[in-house]
């Protein structure tokens, strides 16, 4: 029995909410670009964007949190 990875795999909430899931996780830049891409293509890219969100959501969230934790705080110097 292996340990289930929380950094990869399908995320149903990210799939259902699409770019709005990124906004809920405070990943505003990525959510903005995904939503903009969807709107600019006349919503033709929407299925692909939502599938991307479901497939990459966990990995993007993990990367975002890792970068946030690794930032140097100037007040600690």
N, C-alpha and C positions, 0 to 999 in steps of 0.2 A: 504494500500500500504506500503510495507516494504522497507527498504533501502537495496540495493543490496550489498552484501559483496564482497569486493575485496581481501579477504584473503583466500577464499575457492572457490571451484568450478572448472569447466573445463576451461582450457586456450588453445585456438586453436593454438596460436603462439608457445607455449611450445610443443604442440603435433606435429606440423608440423616440427619444427626444432630439437626436441629431445634434446640430450645432448648439442648441439650447442647453444640452447637457454640459457642454464646455463652459457656457456662461455660469451654470449652477456650481461649477467647480472652480470658478474664478480664473479660468483660462480664457480671458476676454479676447486676446489677440487671435488665437487659433479659431475660436468660435466666430469671431467677426469675419475672418477670411473665408471660412467654410460657408457661412451664411451669404456673404457677398457673392461668392462663386455660384452658389445655387440661384440667387436672384438674377445675376447677370446672364446666366445661360437660359433664362426664362423657365426655370425650375426643371429643365431637362436633365440636369445633373443631380437632382435631388435623390433619386434612388442610389446613385453611386456614393454621394456624400453620406447618406444615412448608413450605408453598408460600411463605409470607411470608419465612421464614428463607432459602430458596433465592434468592428475588428480591431481598431487601434486605440479605442478609448482608454482602456486600462493601462496600456503602455505609455500613452501620452500623459495620463494622470501621474504615473510613477515617475516619469522623466521630469515633469513639472515640480513635483514635490521634492525630488532629489536636488534639482537646481535651487529651489527655494531654501533648502536646508544647508546647501554648501556656500551660500553667499556670506561674505565676510561683513560683519557688522562693525561699522566704524567706531561706535561707542564702546566696543569691547577692546579696542586697541590701546 
